[in-house]
């Protein structure tokens, strides 16, 4: 259990500084002088990528809690 917690903490820290742009988006955005546009696009991509994982994790947690409560009552 301790290893899982350590793995979760370390893996969550690695996504803080990610580059989620595809090769074409990166090439177009790097040609512009404004780096704030590239950073904004990158943050948007990471945000859109994280939401499905959070939703699926929440659903799995609710199912786990529901079936865990049923086992305790029997």
C-alpha positions as CSV (number, residue, x, y, z in Angstrom):
1,X,0.0,0.0,0.0
2,X,2.8,2.4,0.8
3,X,4.4,1.8,-2.6
4,X,1.1,2.7,-4.3
5,X,0.9,6.0,-2.4
6,X,4.5,6.9,-3.3
7,X,3.9,6.0,-6.9
8,X,0.8,8.1,-7.1
9,X,2.5,11.1,-5.5
10,X,5.5,10.9,-7.8
11,X,3.4,10.3,-10.9
12,X,1.2,13.3,-10.1
13,X,4.2,15.5,-9.7
14,X,5.6,14.7,-13.2
15,X,2.6,16.0,-15.1
16,X,3.0,19.5,-13.6
17,X,5.6,20.4,-16.3
18,X,4.4,18.6,-19.4
19,X,4.4,19.6,-23.1
20,X,1.3,18.2,-24.6
21,X,1.4,19.7,-28.0
22,X,1.5,17.7,-31.2
23,X,4.4,18.3,-33.6
24,X,2.3,20.5,-35.9
25,X,1.0,22.7,-33.1
26,X,4.4,23.1,-31.7
27,X,5.9,24.1,-35.1
28,X,3.2,26.7,-35.7
29,X,3.3,28.2,-32.2
30,X,7.1,28.3,-32.0
31,X,7.2,30.4,-35.2
32,X,5.3,33.1,-33.3
33,X,7.3,35.5,-31.2
34,X,4.7,35.4,-28.4
35,X,5.4,32.5,-26.1
36,X,2.4,33.3,-24.0
37,X,0.1,32.0,-26.7
38,X,2.1,28.7,-26.9
39,X,1.9,28.3,-23.1
40,X,-1.9,29.0,-23.1
41,X,-2.5,26.3,-25.8
42,X,-0.3,23.8,-23.9
43,X,-2.2,24.5,-20.7
44,X,-5.5,24.0,-22.5
45,X,-4.4,20.7,-23.9
46,X,-3.3,19.4,-20.5
47,X,-6.6,20.6,-18.9
48,X,-8.6,18.8,-21.6
49,X,-6.5,15.7,-21.1
50,X,-6.9,15.6,-17.3
51,X,-10.7,16.0,-17.0
52,X,-11.6,12.5,-18.3
53,X,-9.1,10.8,-16.0
54,X,-10.6,12.7,-13.0
55,X,-14.2,11.8,-14.0
56,X,-13.3,8.1,-14.5
57,X,-11.4,8.1,-11.2
58,X,-14.5,9.6,-9.4
59,X,-16.8,7.0,-10.9
60,X,-14.5,4.1,-9.9
61,X,-14.3,5.6,-6.4
62,X,-18.1,5.7,-6.1
63,X,-18.5,2.2,-7.3
64,X,-15.8,1.0,-4.9
65,X,-17.4,2.7,-2.0
66,X,-20.9,1.3,-2.9
67,X,-19.7,-2.3,-3.2
68,X,-17.5,-1.9,-0.1
69,X,-20.5,-0.8,1.9
70,X,-22.5,-3.9,0.7
71,X,-19.8,-6.3,1.9
72,X,-19.7,-4.7,5.3
73,X,-23.5,-5.1,5.8
74,X,-23.5,-8.8,5.0
